[in-house]
Amino acid sequence: MSGKQRKKSGTGKKGNKTITSAISGLRHYKWRFIFGLMTIGFSVYLALAYISFFGTGYADRSKFDLPLSDLLFDSSIKVENLAGKFGAWIADTIINDWFGIASCSIIFLFFISGLRMLGARVMPLRRTFLHASLITIWFSVTLGFIFLSFADDRYLLFGGAHGYFISSWLRSSIGSVGTILVILVSLISYLAVNFDNFIPFMGKKLGLEGKLPIHKVESKQESEETGQDAEGSFEKIINLEDRAKKDQVIKNTPATEILVQPVAPKREFVTDEEPDTHVELKIEKAASEETIPVTGNTPLGDYDPTLDLSSYQLPSLDLLNDYSDKDTQVTEDELIYNKNKIVKTLEDYKIQIKSIKATVGPTVTLYEIVPMPGIRISKIKSLEDDIALSLSALGIRIIAPIPGKGTIGIEVPNSEPAVVSMKSILSSKKFQNAKFELPVALGKTISNETFVFDLTKAPHLLVAGATGQGKSVGLNAIITSLLYKKHPSQLKFVLVDPKKVELTIYSKIERHFLAKMPDEEEPIITDVQRVVNTLHSLTIEMEERYDLLKKAHTRNIKEYNHKFTKRELNPEKGHRFLPYIVVIIDEFADLIMTAGKEVELPIARIAQLARAVGIHMIIATQRPSTNIITGVIKANFPTRIAFKVASMIDSRTILDSPGANHLIGRGDMLFSQGSDLIRVQCAFVDTPEVEVIADFIGSQRGYSTAHLLPEYIGEGASQEVGDVDLSKRDPFFEEAARIVVANQSGSTSLIQRRFSIGYNRAGRIIDQLEAAGVVGPFEGSKARQVLVSDDLELERIFKSLQQ
Ligand SMILES: Nc1ncnc2c1ncn2[C@@H]1O[C@H](COP(=O)(O)OP(=O)(O)OP(=O)(O)O)[C@@H](O)[C@H]1O
């Protein structure tokens, strides 16, 4: 390729990049806000022009035949329309030249688009557009037909030019009666397709009840669910797709069948001549033909936790920026210069080299040398500073020997480090094909390989580094990788950010990915007391999860969830799908300084035990001193990440070895797991990119609240049964007692879940049950013993309480 050609293709690439970055810039929420506002403004203006046209169109009609430029720029021409000359012209165009008075749908569509750009969760655009278009065309033709004979001498064409043209064509082709039939049949078909209750409604009106091919069960369930009558509403049309799926779940059809079922039009389920129950029967038959599970339960497909938010879409890679234009290659000259300097410095100290090999990484190049036999490795190691001096470069690190290779490595920073974009890392095969439970793509290693690790194996992570060296970017990279792989039903974050700036971006994904205690306002925890309470609440969650694991005879969350999805665990007995919980604590030092042991102990306890139940912690600090990263913390956080730190002592505090003090900053880091120490260039993800991702997730349908952690009762709360006043029993008391006896389990969480109440109230009910003699006393984390064995005995207790 000639130099010219190369230059040309380079420019083309750059052009593409400019367009891509411009597009991703436009997706930024601020731009969306501006466009949204402009679109709404335009729709209001159109509405004004449209409404005003009905009063002023007659007076203005002589102006509409003028060319637009004359109309707009000739100041002697005046119009009556309140939206001015342009308004008069556009109203005349959309009404008379297009679809007549039904053109108001265009204004409505603009308005809805504007609201959606502003982030409002109103009607889905594509479906609204489809329905609005069908309704507009129908009205246009119908009005065109009705007012056909007035068309020539009026300033207002009710059906517009479109309606006039189509209806006159229809009338000349199939006559007036044919046209009326077309209009009526199309209307009835539309209503029948989109309103489930239309056919039964018509059947009833025409006295054909029970003779029409309808799906009674579905209609019944639907009206029970919505409380709406036959006519339904537009809202109902647009929710049809979701509801169709939900109905399938209710009917216990196998999951595989649900997924392949065409969702929206319910008429798919209708078989012309068959009785109402046919569809139901067919589904059940299909299910019973499958092998019946050993448990003898009704055969069900695997439980799919993602069905709760079945339309959820993972963020796409387009949301991320590509920083590859900042990619700079290390030149051959630079490599040779560095090699010569290294060889010369070593020779100065009488160290002969057999061979030297360079591996170019994104920010650092590794020179691997094989010394002549008889050279002591410690001698080379001691020359770190001399080599740094001769290369006049900071951040030189000597690895002697490179584990498993028998060579000595000298890492030299590149003169122009490249930025490793998050996009390149997430699009890598290694990450895309990663089969880990919680895959985290961190960056690129020195040999330019994508570095991916499994957080569940970590199982907790300590991140440290001096200020401004890339910690926050690192945390964002971790969160981003998880968001790109996991469905909201599978993962929840607990975010602690005493600085109140770094993690607040994620509050938008509260109803998808965040967990918090009930009654908490803010999803991101910034206050020390709330941190302490949340940590205790996590400890309760951990204990509850251990209970569930024990009851299910499983050893860890993976086995438990597997059993649950295979429907081998009964939700009636308190079993539930357990999402992973990742607790991220930024600025851990601030917490330790203010709350000391109050936070250290629960953190250590969770870190010691929570691995098996799917709770993982990531704590970050800029002050890696021994009073912050204590022995207890260190012992429980085996995986550590060190960004550049100020001193060798700090490096030892984090990694138990020097090295982090020789890093070059800007995301250059050492990843330590067990005895492995890997140098990685952290992927770069900028705050606006994270905002766009959070916006994308936040704008999708989510759960009604954040994932709720168990309520935590402070230490002072009384457990005294003597205080319980049985004359003021909770309204759920009797029902709770029946559940406890039926399940023979006196667990607070069971009651909490059954009645969807907070931990405090469930705890009070349990105390009342204890006072009434239904359950035994408090036994630590174990569920209480149930003292009543059957309903008869329970009824006797209820009677005695009423006396
Ligand atoms: N992986 C990276 N690649 C390129 N540049 C980076 C990378 N990580 C960080 N930087 C640069 O370093 C700057 C500081 O990073 P960051 O905000 O993550 O530091 P920090 O350690 O969190 O600082 P603080 O503790 O003060 O919040 C970023 O604005 C960015 O310019």
The ligand as an SDF file (V2000), in Angstrom:
LIG
                    3D

 31 33  0  0  0  0  0  0  0  0999 V2000
   -7.4980    2.9310   32.6030 N   0  0  0  0  0  0  0  0  0  0  0  0
   -7.1980    4.1930   32.3170 C   0  0  0  0  0  0  0  0  0  0  0  0
   -6.7440    4.5040   31.0910 N   0  0  0  0  0  0  0  0  0  0  0  0
   -6.4480    5.7990   30.7950 C   0  0  0  0  0  0  0  0  0  0  0  0
   -6.5590    6.8120   31.6620 N   0  0  0  0  0  0  0  0  0  0  0  0
   -6.9820    6.5550   32.8770 C   0  0  0  0  0  0  0  0  0  0  0  0
   -7.3430    5.2330   33.2760 C   0  0  0  0  0  0  0  0  0  0  0  0
   -7.7470    5.2560   34.5560 N   0  0  0  0  0  0  0  0  0  0  0  0
   -7.6620    6.5400   34.9570 C   0  0  0  0  0  0  0  0  0  0  0  0
   -7.2050    7.3180   33.9550 N   0  0  0  0  0  0  0  0  0  0  0  0
   -6.9910    8.7570   34.0260 C   0  0  0  0  0  0  0  0  0  0  0  0
   -6.7470    9.1160   35.3740 O   0  0  0  0  0  0  0  0  0  0  0  0
   -7.7400   10.0360   35.8470 C   0  0  0  0  0  0  0  0  0  0  0  0
   -8.0790    9.7420   37.2900 C   0  0  0  0  0  0  0  0  0  0  0  0
   -8.6770    8.4750   37.3920 O   0  0  0  0  0  0  0  0  0  0  0  0
   -9.6950    8.1210   38.5750 P   0  0  0  0  0  0  0  0  0  0  0  0
  -10.7130    9.1830   38.7060 O   0  0  0  0  0  0  0  0  0  0  0  0
  -10.1550    6.7500   38.3480 O   0  0  0  0  0  0  0  0  0  0  0  0
   -8.7280    8.1770   39.7970 O   0  0  0  0  0  0  0  0  0  0  0  0
   -9.0100    7.7620   41.2970 P   0  0  0  0  0  0  0  0  0  0  0  0
   -7.9070    6.8620   41.6880 O   0  0  0  0  0  0  0  0  0  0  0  0
  -10.3790    7.2670   41.4720 O   0  0  0  0  0  0  0  0  0  0  0  0
   -8.8820    9.1260   42.0300 O   0  0  0  0  0  0  0  0  0  0  0  0
   -9.6110    9.5400   43.3610 P   0  0  0  0  0  0  0  0  0  0  0  0
   -9.2180    8.5300   44.3710 O   0  0  0  0  0  0  0  0  0  0  0  0
   -9.0950   10.8900   43.6300 O   0  0  0  0  0  0  0  0  0  0  0  0
  -11.0790    9.5260   43.0480 O   0  0  0  0  0  0  0  0  0  0  0  0
   -8.9140    9.8500   34.9040 C   0  0  0  0  0  0  0  0  0  0  0  0
   -9.6710   11.0090   34.7870 O   0  0  0  0  0  0  0  0  0  0  0  0
   -8.2420    9.4900   33.6000 C   0  0  0  0  0  0  0  0  0  0  0  0
   -7.8590   10.6530   32.9120 O   0  0  0  0  0  0  0  0  0  0  0  0
  1  2  1  0
  2  3  1  0
  2  7  2  0
  3  4  2  0
  4  5  1  0
  5  6  2  0
  6  7  1  0
  6 10  1  0
  7  8  1  0
  8  9  2  0
  9 10  1  0
 10 11  1  0
 11 12  1  0
 11 30  1  0
 12 13  1  0
 13 14  1  0
 13 28  1  0
 14 15  1  0
 15 16  1  0
 16 17  2  0
 16 18  1  0
 16 19  1  0
 19 20  1  0
 20 21  2  0
 20 22  1  0
 20 23  1  0
 23 24  1  0
 24 25  2  0
 24 26  1  0
 24 27  1  0
 28 29  1  0
 28 30  1  0
 30 31  1  0
M  END
$$$$
